[in-house]
Amino acid sequence: MIRSATAADLPSILDIYNDAILNTTAVYDYTPHTLAMREAWFAAKQQAGFPVIVAEAQGYVVGFGALGAFRNWQAYRYTAENSLYVAPQYRGQGWGKQLLTQLLQTATDMQLHAIVAGIDADNISSLRLHEKFGFQEVAHFSQIGYKFDRWLDLKFMQLILQSDNQPGNSV
């Protein structure tokens, strides 16, 4: 089941995110986050009107996804960045696909125009997942991060959503 996240889901979201910090290059951070940090993140998403969703199996949160601001200037308001994380024991079972499907539907409902994903260049499964949904690589930053005693490359992928919405220029 894919559903909107609640505050009660934050400890599970925190566990999944911290696993990504400690054991993968999906997050270019070194130090695990605290529950207070996840609470502040969740509150900021809610205040900005961005969704946080979870994948639930047999009563357990097995993954989560979110949309957030790509950049904070007004002209970027029709573009969002997506994030997806799945607990290690549930990877490769289709949860990422379900989360991304829901995030893209929500983005369309929000009348967003473009979605950007920043993905470690070695994260083949995430790159392939995004490609299946029509994302295209638009940037490859070489040796932009350093983790696990090696330089990391970051790819940006982008999807232009099909939309009849053409915003007016308010400037």
N, CA, C and O of each residue as an XYZ file, in Angstrom:
684
protein
N       0.839     -1.169      0.000
C       0.000      0.000      0.000
C       0.896      1.247      0.000
O       1.888      1.315      0.726
N       0.525      2.223     -0.824
C       1.194      3.519     -0.855
C       0.214      4.528     -0.261
O      -0.947      4.592     -0.667
N       0.689      5.309      0.697
C      -0.188      6.276      1.358
C       0.622      7.485      1.801
O       1.853      7.465      1.796
N      -0.094      8.540      2.184
C       0.569      9.722      2.732
C       1.218      9.371      4.064
O       0.663      8.620      4.866
N       2.378      9.918      4.277
C       3.082      9.692      5.540
C       2.425     10.501      6.653
O       1.820     11.547      6.418
N       2.561      9.985      7.863
C       2.119     10.697      9.057
C       3.316     10.835      9.996
O       4.366     10.230      9.779
N       3.140     11.627     11.025
C       4.214     11.790     12.011
C       4.588     10.452     12.648
O       5.740     10.250     13.032
N       3.629      9.544     12.761
C       3.908      8.232     13.348
C       4.865      7.404     12.496
O       5.486      6.467     12.997
N       4.990      7.740     11.214
C       5.885      7.012     10.304
C       7.328      7.485     10.391
O       8.224      6.834      9.853
N       7.566      8.611     11.060
C       8.901      9.207     11.033
C      10.002      8.326     11.610
O      11.104      8.342     11.063
N       9.784      7.558     12.678
C      10.870      6.667     13.119
C      11.272      5.645     12.045
O      12.458      5.360     11.881
N      10.308      5.100     11.325
C      10.637      4.151     10.249
C      11.328      4.848      9.094
O      12.292      4.322      8.539
N      10.847      6.031      8.725
C      11.486      6.817      7.680
C      12.924      7.126      8.082
O      13.836      7.037      7.260
N      13.120      7.486      9.333
C      14.464      7.779      9.842
C      15.370      6.557      9.723
O      16.517      6.684      9.293
N      14.882      5.388     10.092
C      15.692      4.163      9.992
C      16.117      3.899      8.543
O      17.271      3.559      8.283
N      15.187      4.057      7.614
C      15.493      3.816      6.201
C      16.509      4.834      5.709
O      17.461      4.478      5.015
N      16.312      6.103      6.067
C      17.218      7.157      5.623
C      18.613      6.977      6.221
O      19.616      7.137      5.524
N      18.675      6.652      7.485
C      19.979      6.458      8.124
C      20.716      5.259      7.549
O      21.943      5.280      7.450
N      19.990      4.219      7.169
C      20.637      3.096      6.493
C      21.280      3.581      5.192
O      22.396      3.182      4.860
N      20.571      4.440      4.461
C      21.121      4.970      3.213
C      22.369      5.811      3.482
O      23.328      5.755      2.712
N      22.365      6.583      4.558
C      23.542      7.388      4.910
C      24.726      6.488      5.238
O      25.828      6.692      4.730
N      24.495      5.494      6.088
C      25.588      4.674      6.606
C      26.106      3.627      5.630
O      27.272      3.241      5.704
N      25.257      3.159      4.715
C      25.623      1.986      3.915
C      25.585      2.172      2.412
O      25.919      1.246      1.674
N      25.186      3.348      1.935
C      25.085      3.555      0.489
C      25.619      4.928      0.115
O      25.966      5.738      0.974
N      25.672      5.162     -1.173
C      26.011      6.494     -1.673
C      24.758      7.200     -2.199
O      24.867      8.162     -2.959
N      23.584      6.738     -1.807
C      22.335      7.400     -2.194
C      22.208      8.760     -1.515
O      21.546      9.657     -2.037
N      22.837      8.914     -0.360
C      22.841     10.181      0.367
C      24.298     10.570      0.591
O      25.078      9.795      1.144
N      24.654     11.755      0.165
C      26.030     12.223      0.318
C      26.178     12.898      1.676
O      26.474     14.090      1.762
N      25.972     12.137      2.711
C      26.106     12.617      4.079
C      26.841     11.534      4.851
O      26.839     10.375      4.438
N      27.468     11.892      5.962
C      28.235     10.941      6.755
C      27.571     10.565      8.068
O      27.734      9.446      8.553
N      26.832     11.484      8.638
C      26.326     11.330      9.997
C      24.835     11.015      9.983
O      24.065     11.716      9.325
N      24.415      9.974     10.697
C      22.982      9.668     10.767
C      22.181     10.857     11.289
O      22.664     11.645     12.102
N      20.973     10.964     10.812
C      20.088     12.037     11.257
C      19.385     11.626     12.547
O      19.345     10.449     12.904
N      18.842     12.607     13.225
C      18.085     12.374     14.453
C      16.595     12.443     14.139
O      16.191     12.924     13.080
N      15.796     11.959     15.066
C      14.354     12.054     14.893
C      13.927     13.516     14.808
O      13.028     13.850     14.036
N      14.545     14.373     15.576
C      14.222     15.808     15.518
C      14.484     16.373     14.125
O      13.719     17.210     13.643
N      15.552     15.926     13.476
C      15.848     16.381     12.112
C      14.775     15.907     11.141
O      14.347     16.666     10.271
N      14.343     14.670     11.280
C      13.279     14.138     10.398
C      11.961     14.849     10.670
O      11.189     15.085      9.741
N      11.692     15.190     11.906
C      10.471     15.925     12.236
C      10.486     17.304     11.585
O       9.472     17.748     11.047
N      11.625     17.981     11.630
C      11.754     19.299     11.010
C      11.614     19.191      9.492
O      10.968     20.033      8.867
N      12.211     18.167      8.901
C      12.100     17.912      7.460
C      10.643     17.697      7.076
O      10.166     18.274      6.100
N       9.937     16.872      7.836
C       8.537     16.562      7.562
C       7.675     17.822      7.686
O       6.814     18.072      6.842
N       7.901     18.599      8.721
C       7.145     19.839      8.923
C       7.390     20.816      7.777
O       6.460     21.477      7.313
N       8.633     20.908      7.321
C       8.956     21.809      6.213
C       8.262     21.355      4.928
O       7.762     22.186      4.169
N       8.227     20.054      4.681
C       7.520     19.524      3.495
C       6.043     19.880      3.570
O       5.458     20.357      2.597
N       5.449     19.645      4.730
C       4.028     19.939      4.896
C       3.750     21.425      4.699
O       2.797     21.791      4.012
N       4.569     22.278      5.293
C       4.375     23.717      5.198
C       4.485     24.192      3.751
O       3.758     25.096      3.338
N       5.391     23.587      2.981
C       5.589     23.979      1.586
C       4.581     23.325      0.645
O       4.538     23.656     -0.540
N       3.766     22.396      1.163
C       2.771     21.742      0.331
C       3.311     20.597     -0.502
O       2.695     20.209     -1.494
N       4.463     20.048     -0.109
C       5.050     18.929     -0.837
C       4.681     17.610     -0.157
O       4.626     17.538      1.071
N       4.430     16.574     -0.945
C       4.029     15.293     -0.372
C       5.205     14.488      0.174
O       6.327     14.563     -0.328
N       4.914     13.727      1.205
C       5.785     12.666      1.693
C       4.879     11.435      1.730
O       3.820     11.451      2.359
N       5.300     10.384      1.060
C       4.493      9.167      0.999
C       5.307      7.990      1.505
O       6.538      8.021      1.511
N       4.599      6.950      1.930
C       5.273      5.738      2.380
C       4.690      4.530      1.661
O       3.532      4.522      1.243
N       5.527      3.518      1.535
C       5.098      2.199      1.087
C       4.984      1.351      2.339
O       5.912      1.288      3.145
N       3.844      0.699      2.497
C       3.604     -0.100      3.691
C       3.291     -1.535      3.292
O       2.494     -1.781      2.387
N       3.923     -2.471      3.972
C       3.674     -3.900      3.757
C       3.490     -4.565      5.110
O       4.372     -4.491      5.966
N       2.369     -5.203      5.304
C       2.071     -5.936      6.539
C       2.284     -5.062      7.785
O       2.804     -5.519      8.803
N       1.870     -3.800      7.675
C       1.949     -2.900      8.814
C       3.290     -2.230      9.023
O       3.453     -1.474      9.980
N       4.257     -2.487      8.153
C       5.594     -1.893      8.280
C       5.862     -0.927      7.138
O       5.500     -1.198      5.993
N       6.491      0.191      7.443
C       6.933      1.114      6.404
C       8.194      0.518      5.787
O       9.197      0.308      6.469
N       8.124      0.249      4.475
C       9.242     -0.398      3.779
C       9.962      0.555      2.828
O      10.993      0.210      2.251
N       9.409      1.753      2.671
C      10.036      2.746      1.813
C       9.295      4.057      1.916
O       8.181      4.125      2.437
N       9.931      5.103      1.408
C       9.264      6.395      1.392
C       9.755      7.214      0.211
O      10.821      6.961     -0.351
N       8.961      8.184     -0.142
C       9.311      9.099     -1.219
C       8.790     10.481     -0.903
O       7.887     10.649     -0.084
N       9.367     11.466     -1.560
C       8.943     12.848     -1.320
C       9.248     13.696     -2.546
O      10.103     13.364     -3.367
N       8.531     14.782     -2.637
C       8.858     15.838     -3.573
C       9.310     17.039     -2.752
O       8.885     17.224     -1.612
N      10.164     17.837     -3.340
C      10.621     19.042     -2.659
C      11.059     20.077     -3.668
O      11.144     19.798     -4.864
N      11.333     21.254     -3.191
C      11.763     22.340     -4.067
C      13.074     21.970     -4.745
O      13.986     21.436     -4.113
N      13.155     22.257     -6.030
C      14.408     22.056     -6.753
C      15.366     23.194     -6.417
O      16.521     22.957     -6.062
N      14.891     24.402     -6.528
C      15.626     25.592     -6.106
C      14.595     26.539     -5.536
O      13.412     26.428     -5.858
N      15.013     27.462     -4.703
C      14.055     28.265     -3.949
C      13.614     29.570     -4.598
O      12.860     30.321     -3.980
N      14.050     29.872     -5.814
C      13.586     31.084     -6.475
C      12.227     30.845     -7.122
O      11.915     29.731     -7.543
N      11.431     31.890     -7.196
C      10.042     31.791     -7.628
C       9.881     31.160     -9.012
O       8.937     30.400     -9.226
N      10.753     31.448     -9.930
C      10.615     30.927    -11.293
C      10.763     29.408    -11.362
O      10.400     28.798    -12.368
N      11.290     28.792    -10.304
C      11.432     27.334    -10.263
C      10.212     26.641     -9.639
O      10.251     25.430     -9.424
N       9.159     27.359     -9.352
C       8.025     26.796     -8.602
C       7.297     25.678     -9.333
O       6.519     24.949     -8.717
N       7.532     25.528    -10.629
C       6.885     24.457    -11.391
C       7.784     23.233    -11.539
O       7.454     22.297    -12.267
N       8.913     23.244    -10.849
C       9.860     22.132    -10.882
C      10.074     21.628     -9.467
O      10.206     22.415     -8.529
N      10.107     20.312     -9.319
C      10.370     19.700     -8.008
C      11.460     18.655     -8.160
O      11.730     18.165     -9.257
N      12.080     18.324     -7.040
C      13.049     17.228     -6.996
C      12.410     16.075     -6.243
O      11.777     16.270     -5.206
N      12.581     14.880     -6.770
C      12.020     13.718     -6.082
C      13.102     12.947     -5.340
O      14.276     12.965     -5.709
N      12.666     12.266     -4.275
C      13.537     11.406     -3.472
C      12.795     10.105     -3.209
O      11.599     10.110     -2.916
N      13.507      8.999     -3.314
C      12.943      7.671     -3.053
C      13.945      6.846     -2.259
O      15.133      6.819     -2.580
N      13.458      6.173     -1.220
C      14.314      5.290     -0.430
C      13.512      4.060     -0.042
O      12.358      4.167      0.371
N      14.124      2.901     -0.176
C      13.481      1.640      0.179
C      14.402      0.910      1.159
O      15.621      0.886      0.986
N      13.802      0.320      2.183
C      14.573     -0.451      3.166
C      15.330     -1.567      2.450
O      14.819     -2.142      1.488
N      16.547     -1.878      2.911
C      17.401     -2.834      2.191
C      16.735     -4.170      1.893
O      16.881     -4.694      0.789
N      16.013     -4.728      2.845
C      15.422     -6.048      2.648
C      14.226     -6.044      1.693
O      13.708     -7.106      1.346
N      13.783     -4.849      1.265
C      12.637     -4.746      0.352
C      13.024     -4.207     -1.025
O      12.159     -4.023     -1.881
N      14.298     -3.956     -1.242
C      14.743     -3.461     -2.548
C      14.579     -4.546     -3.599
O      14.705     -5.736     -3.311
N      14.298     -4.119     -4.817
C      14.142     -5.057     -5.924
C      12.790     -5.750     -5.962
O      12.606     -6.704     -6.718
N      11.841     -5.284     -5.155
C      10.524     -5.908     -5.103
C       9.417     -5.022     -5.678
O       8.236     -5.341     -5.542
N       9.789     -3.919     -6.317
C       8.801     -3.054     -6.954
C       8.302     -1.897     -6.122
O       7.441     -1.143     -6.576
N       8.817     -1.735     -4.915
C       8.363     -0.639     -4.061
C       8.767      0.724     -4.613
O       7.989      1.676     -4.552
N       9.972      0.819     -5.147
C      10.416      2.080     -5.742
C       9.520      2.484     -6.902
O       9.177      3.657     -7.048
N       9.144      1.518     -7.722
C       8.253      1.779     -8.859
C       6.903      2.304     -8.374
O       6.361      3.253     -8.940
N       6.372      1.691     -7.338
C       5.081      2.135     -6.810
C       5.176      3.543     -6.210
O       4.286      4.371     -6.406
N       6.249      3.799     -5.489
C       6.438      5.129     -4.912
C       6.586      6.189     -5.997
O       5.976      7.256     -5.918
N       7.402      5.892     -7.016
C       7.617      6.868     -8.078
C       6.333      7.103     -8.874
O       6.047      8.234     -9.268
N       5.569      6.057     -9.111
C       4.281      6.215     -9.797
C       3.405      7.209     -9.044
O       2.831      8.115     -9.648
N       3.302      7.043     -7.729
C       2.462      7.936     -6.934
C       3.019      9.356     -6.894
O       2.258     10.321     -6.962
N       4.336      9.492     -6.784
C       4.923     10.833     -6.764
C       4.671     11.573     -8.077
O       4.394     12.772     -8.071
N       4.766     10.867     -9.195
C       4.537     11.520    -10.483
C       3.069     11.895    -10.659
O       2.760     12.939    -11.234
N       2.170     11.055    -10.170
C       0.756     11.404    -10.230
C       0.475     12.642     -9.374
O      -0.263     13.539     -9.782
N       1.065     12.673     -8.202
C       0.892     13.817     -7.315
C       1.476     15.079     -7.948
O       0.880     16.152     -7.864
N       2.637     14.947     -8.577
C       3.260     16.095     -9.247
C       2.356     16.629    -10.359
O       2.234     17.841    -10.536
N       1.734     15.735    -11.095
C       0.797     16.143    -12.141
C      -0.397     16.856    -11.525
O      -0.833     17.895    -12.020
N      -0.923     16.294    -10.445
C      -2.058     16.914     -9.747
C      -1.696     18.302     -9.221
O      -2.546     19.191     -9.164
N      -0.443     18.483     -8.840
C       0.032     19.777     -8.341
C       0.327     20.755     -9.480
O       0.715     21.898     -9.237
N       0.144     20.307    -10.706
C       0.417     21.083    -11.918
C       1.889     21.484    -12.032
O       2.224     22.567    -12.511
N       2.755     20.577    -11.576
C       4.181     20.793    -11.773
C       4.522     20.495    -13.230
O       3.819     19.739    -13.900
N       5.583     21.082    -13.699
C       5.983     20.923    -15.100
C       7.169     19.958    -15.270
O       7.247     19.232    -16.261
N       8.079     19.956    -14.303
C       9.283     19.142    -14.430
C       9.662     18.546    -13.080
O       9.434     19.138    -12.025
N      10.247     17.357    -13.152
C      10.763     16.670    -11.969
C      12.240     16.375    -12.223
O      12.621     15.915    -13.299
N      13.056     16.647    -11.218
C      14.494     16.405    -11.291
C      14.858     15.375    -10.227
O      14.319     15.392     -9.120
N      15.771     14.486    -10.574
C      16.276     13.497     -9.620
C      17.797     13.548     -9.640
O      18.409     13.424    -10.701
N      18.409     13.730     -8.475
C      19.855     13.659     -8.335
C      20.212     12.265     -7.857
O      19.804     11.861     -6.768
N      20.979     11.512     -8.665
C      21.236     10.090     -8.388
C      22.727      9.814     -8.507
O      23.370     10.222     -9.474
N      23.271      9.115     -7.512
C      24.673      8.699     -7.591
C      24.876      7.898     -8.878
O      24.067      7.031     -9.208
N      25.948      8.190     -9.595
C      26.193      7.572    -10.902
C      26.348      6.055    -10.833
O      26.164      5.373    -11.841
N      26.682      5.519     -9.663
C      26.818      4.066     -9.515
C      25.522      3.389     -9.079
O      25.481      2.164     -8.959
N      24.474      4.157     -8.842
C      23.197      3.599     -8.396
C      22.381      3.176     -9.619
O      21.400      3.821     -9.989
N      22.810      2.089    -10.228
C      22.232      1.619    -11.483
C      20.742      1.334    -11.343
O      19.972      1.644    -12.252
N      20.324      0.757    -10.235
C      18.901      0.419    -10.089
C      18.037      1.681    -10.076
O      16.963      1.689    -10.679
N      18.472      2.732     -9.414
C      17.699      3.974     -9.393
C      17.728      4.659    -10.756
O      16.716      5.200    -11.202
N      18.874      4.639    -11.412
C      18.963      5.227    -12.755
C      18.010      4.511    -13.712
O      17.290      5.156    -14.474
N      18.006      3.185    -13.673
C      17.121      2.404    -14.557
C      15.654      2.632    -14.228
O      14.821      2.746    -15.127
N      15.339      2.698    -12.942
C      13.959      2.955    -12.550
C      13.483      4.278    -13.139
O      12.410      4.342    -13.739
N      14.265      5.316    -12.973
C      13.870      6.622    -13.492
C      13.778      6.609    -15.020
O      12.876      7.224    -15.589
N      14.698      5.917    -15.685
C      14.638      5.800    -17.146
C      13.334      5.147    -17.597
O      12.755      5.558    -18.603
N      12.868      4.141    -16.871
C      11.615      3.452    -17.225
C      10.421      4.396    -17.191
O       9.423      4.168    -17.875
N      10.524      5.449    -16.401
C       9.442      6.427    -16.304
C       9.644      7.603    -17.255
O       8.862      8.553    -17.243
N      10.682      7.542    -18.073
C      10.904      8.587    -19.070
C      11.887      9.668    -18.669
O      12.093     10.619    -19.423
N      12.504      9.548    -17.493
C      13.523     10.519    -17.104
C      14.724     10.373    -18.045
O      15.067      9.271    -18.473
N      15.343     11.496    -18.352
C      16.544     11.505    -19.182
C      17.685     12.173    -18.425
O      17.481     13.131    -17.680
N      18.869     11.657    -18.629
C      20.036     12.278    -18.002
C      20.273     13.639    -18.627
O      20.337     13.767    -19.850
N      20.404     14.655    -17.784
C      20.649     16.014    -18.265
C      21.966     16.589    -17.746
O      22.415     17.633    -18.219
N      22.586     15.913    -16.773
C      23.877     16.388    -16.258
C      24.608     15.240    -15.583
O      24.000     14.358    -14.976
N      25.921     15.274    -15.704
C      26.782     14.313    -15.024
C      27.918     15.116    -14.397
O      28.781     15.657    -15.088
N      27.891     15.175    -13.068
C      28.915     15.903    -12.330
C      29.968     14.905    -11.847
O      29.667     14.024    -11.041
N      31.182     15.040    -12.331
C      32.260     14.121    -11.974
C      32.903     14.514    -10.650
O      33.154     15.690    -10.387
N      33.161     13.511     -9.830
C      33.903     13.669     -8.577
C      33.389     14.850     -7.755
O      34.165     15.692     -7.302
N      32.086     14.897     -7.573
C      31.461     16.014     -6.866
C      31.275     15.725     -5.375
O      31.113     16.647     -4.576
N      31.298     14.455     -5.008
C      31.161     14.062     -3.608
C      32.279     13.117     -3.216
O      32.934     12.522     -4.072
N      32.494     12.983     -1.907
C      33.529     12.080     -1.405
C      32.958     11.305     -0.232
O      32.570     11.887      0.780
N      32.910      9.987     -0.377
C      32.363      9.128      0.667
C      32.953      7.733      0.504
O      33.263      7.311     -0.610
N      33.104      7.035      1.594
C      33.667      5.685      1.586
C      35.038      5.655      0.898
O      35.355      4.727      0.154
N      35.837      6.685      1.164
C      37.211      6.790      0.669
C      37.323      6.817     -0.856
O      38.296      6.322     -1.425
N      36.322      7.396     -1.507
C      36.406      7.527     -2.960
C      35.552      8.700     -3.438
O      34.616      9.133     -2.765
N      35.908      9.197     -4.620
C      35.152     10.270     -5.249
C      33.892      9.712     -5.886
O      33.889      8.606     -6.426
N      32.820     10.495     -5.814
C      31.521     10.069     -6.327
C      31.055     11.004     -7.433
O      31.252     12.218     -7.367
N      30.437     10.420     -8.444
C      29.814     11.180     -9.523
C      28.312     11.250     -9.268
O      27.713     10.302     -8.759
N      27.723     12.357     -9.620
C      26.289     12.569     -9.452
C      25.657     12.851    -10.805
O      26.145     13.682    -11.571
N      24.564     12.150    -11.091
C      23.807     12.402    -12.318
C      22.507     13.091    -11.956
O      21.873     12.777    -10.949
N      22.126     14.030    -12.795
C      20.808     14.649    -12.693
C      19.976     14.098    -13.844
O      20.402     14.089    -14.999
N      18.787     13.644    -13.496
C      17.835     13.179    -14.502
C      16.611     14.076    -14.414
O      16.303     14.626    -13.356
N      15.917     14.216    -15.534
C      14.773     15.122    -15.580
C      13.639     14.485    -16.371
O      13.855     13.767    -17.348
N      12.436     14.770    -15.921
C      11.227     14.368    -16.635
C      10.356     15.600    -16.802
O      10.042     16.285    -15.829
N       9.966     15.880    -18.045
C       8.982     16.921    -18.306
C       7.623     16.234    -18.270
O       7.363     15.305    -19.035
N       6.767     16.698    -17.379
C       5.437     16.112    -17.253
C       4.546     16.625    -18.377
O       4.642     17.786    -18.774
N       3.691     15.763    -18.881
C       2.721     16.191    -19.888
C       1.682     17.038    -19.183
O       1.045     16.595    -18.227
N       1.518     18.249    -19.660
C       0.615     19.159    -18.960
C       0.012     20.134    -19.952
O       0.703     20.664    -20.823
N      -1.280     20.363    -19.811
C      -1.946     21.388    -20.597
C      -1.790     22.747    -19.930
O      -2.138     23.777    -20.507
N      -1.270     22.737    -18.726
C      -1.128     23.956    -17.943
C       0.038     24.784    -18.484
O       1.164     24.297    -18.584
N      -0.245     26.028    -18.827
C       0.799     26.962    -19.250
C       0.699     28.180    -18.347
O      -0.163     29.035    -18.554
N       1.572     28.269    -17.345
C       1.462     29.380    -16.397
C       1.780     30.715    -17.057
O       2.549     30.797    -18.015
N       1.180     31.724    -16.527
C       1.489     33.074    -16.998
C       2.733     33.589    -16.310
O       3.084     33.134    -15.222
N       3.388     34.521    -16.931
C       4.575     35.134    -16.346
C       4.113     36.305    -15.491
O       3.564     37.276    -16.011
N       4.329     36.219    -14.210
C       3.834     37.253    -13.294
C       4.815     38.420    -13.154
O       4.588     39.323    -12.349
N       5.893     38.408    -13.923
C       6.867     39.502    -13.815
C       6.611     40.512    -14.906
O       7.319     41.515    -14.998
